[in-house]
Amino acid sequence: MGLDMQIITKGEGSYVVILNGSLDNRTYDSCQRKLEPLLNHRTRVLHFDMHMLSYMSSMGLRLLLNVKKVIEDEGGKCQMLNMQPQIMTLMDIAVGPVAR
């Protein structure tokens, strides 16, 4: 299964990224390229809507945690919302519930 990704602008510096499918070693590179334009000081709020993300490998986890770190290091806010139970379990094991 591939990954469909939609970036919605909610206002100046505010975005929602909808992930649908699998974020894994085959799809993370494309996802990373699409997210790169948002990784700057102008992005104040970045929400990942993950309700349709069915699978995430360690590469996908690494990508999302790196994006979160960059946004927060620039003073922004990054949240992962509406996670499927299997994705939530992966996040809890990897970094604890604070990652959400």
N, C-alpha and C positions, 0 to 999 in steps of 0.2 A: 504494500500500500504506500502511496506517496503522501505528500504533504501539500495541502492547499493553505494559502496564507493570504489574509486580507488585512490591510492597514487602513484604519479609518481615522481621519483627523477630526477630533472633537472640539478643537479650538486651537488657538495659537500655543504651540508647545505641548499639546495634549493629544495622545494617540491611544487607540485600542487596536491591538493586534489579535486577530482571530486565527487560531490554529486548528486545522481540521485534518486528521489522519495520523501519520506517524512521523515523529521527529527523531531520526536515527542517523546512523553513519552514512546513509545514502542521501538524506535530505537536509542535514544540518548546514552544509556549505551554502546551498541556495538560500536557506532561511537567513543565514548570517549576512550574506550579500544584500538581501532586502532590508535588513535591520540597520546596516551600517550608516545610512544617511540620518538615522534618528539618534545616533550615539554622539551627542554633542551637548554643550551647555544650554542650547535653546530648548531642548526637550525637558519639560518640567514634570510631566506625568506620562507614564507608559504603563498601560494595563494589558496583560496577556489574558484574553478570554480563552480558556482551555477546555470548554465544555465538550468540544468535538475532537479533542486530541485523545486518541485511543491508545497510543504507545509512545514511550519516550525512552531512548537508550541513554547510556552514560554520556555520549557525545551531545545529545540534545540537552541533557541536564547541565552539562558544562557550559554550553552556549547560553542558555537562559540565565544561569548564575553569573556568567561574565557580563552579560548585558545589564543585569540588575546592579552589579557592582559599578560599572561605568556610569550608569544613570545616577545612582546614589552618590558616587564620588563627585559628580558635577552639581550636586545639590538638588537633584530631582527625586521623584518617587516612582518606584517600579513595583507593581503587584501582579501576582499570578492568581487569577480568579477562576472559579467554577471548574476546579480540577476533578476529573474522574477519580474514583477511589484508588485505582492502581497507580495513577500518577501522584496522587497525594501520599500514598504509602512510600513511593520512591523518594519524594521530596523529604518526608519525615525521616526516613532512614539516612539520607545523605546529609541533611543540614538541620533537621528539626523543623518544627512548625513555624518558626520565625521567618522562614523563607517566603511565606505567603504574604 
